[in-house]
Amino acid sequence: MTRFNGILGLLTGLVLAFLACTFEAPDEPKNNVPRITSSAEVYAREKFSFRFTVTFSDPDGPDTLVIYDDYPSWLSQFASTLYGTPPDGTSDTGFLVIVSDGISADTENVAVIVIPMNDRPRIISDDIVEAAGGMPFCYRVAVADPDGPVTQIHFRNYPSWLTADADSIYGTPPDGARNTSFMVTTWDGLLADTLGVFIKVNPTMVVYGDTRTNHTIHERVVAAITPVQPAAVFHTGDLVEDGYNPKDWLMFNSITAELLLTAEFFPALGNHEKQAQLYFDNFDLPNNEQWYSVDRHYVHFIILNTCVAIDAGSEQYRWLESDLAAIPDSIRFVAVAFHHPPYSTGRHGAEGAYLQETLVPLFEKYGVDIVFSGHDHDYERSFCGGTYYIVTGGGGASLYDQVYEHPCSQQYLKIHHFCKLSVVSDTLTVKVYDIDGRLADQCEVHRRQRSRH
């Protein structure tokens, strides 16, 4: 009996053990740790809005808590997002982000790299510039960019006579070129500035004289002038051999007809015109047609008649001084044209003494820039008292040798020629060409302050 009871106890223990193994309560579900997946380094720009929302993986979600800590004062938290705007001068900073599901958590120290505020590059060079036919032109872009110097410059929509290179665009407009423009853009990698630049192409002008004889030479001079396409032509007198001879005027008009289809014509009286009525009938000129002034392309031209009274106290002298005193400030240069030269070392050089006494003091007083005359059949450039004196008497008449010497004389050429005038900004350039179109001489006149008393 005792033995049976022992076996029964053993069997009962085994059954209970089996049942205990078979009906054991299941384990609790395993918790997955949330993982932050957003970058540990982010970028903010001064004075620009910044936002950061952490990204993470948590298969057990969505009951996940996002906490930000140790963030700078310019940031605020709303839900799972940090936002704000870094002010000027903000240094690199950072914050701590914690993602917790209530059981496990992940943390990340996020570095905030603050990029200084980018200043827009600004083009500060002029948007209106000047050029002239046959004159070298160059425009260099000036840029203000405190964040530089990495700035790119691009030119576009420019005429074929220009070439762009780095920060400059350059070229030589052909004679007769019209106003044009181009676009320039500067870019610093983030921001850009664009400027439209207008090129005002100033027309050229021509001065020549003494065309009274050798009509074939005069034709060649006009043929050399025509491609220049001047807007205005000034003549220093002795247009014809005999002002009373209608045939001389017919010849002159025939030779200059094509040129004067597109150019205004402003002559001065020479001694060979003889004050003949045919001269006045042939032209329609301002004032009394003997002395007058016109403004053309920033130059105030005064045309005088040195074949009549011009001494102090004469009607012409009084008119001249009144005209000089009334030149507006918008005029950049003052040019005077008449027949007899105040300074010349040619055949008629000794005849200019009375003009040195009467006209030259006025020219110096009122700041006349350049004086053109003829009478001597040559080209000569003199400089005296701050004024250039140009003898341009090579329009056709037989040429003269140099006879005299004078300390003001800088260049003497025994050539048939014409003078081309170009104004660009504050410079008047005079280029002298022979009848074959070759450059023979040139000078530059720079703008200056003129007296008004």
Secondary structure, DSSP 8 states (H G I E B T S, - for coil): -HHHHHHHHHHHHHHHHHHHHHT-----------EE-S-SEEEEETTS-EEEE--EE-TT-S--EEEEES--TTEEEETTEEEE---TT---EEEEEEEE-SS-EEEEEEEEEEE------EE-S-SEEEEETTS-EEEE--EE-TT-S--EEEEES--TTEEEETTEEEE---TT---EEEEEEEE-SS-EEEEEEEEEEE--EEEE---SS-HHHHHHHHHHHGGG--SEEEE-S--SS-TT-HHHHHHHHHHHTTGGGTSEEEE---GGGTT-HHHHHH---STTSSSEEEEETTEEEEE--TTS--STTSHHHHHHHHHHHT--TT--EEEEE-SS-SS--STTGGGGHHHHHHHHHHHHHHT--EEEE-SSSSEEEEEETTEEEEEE--SSS---------TTEEEEE---EEEEEEEETTEEEEEEEETTS-EEEEEEEE-------
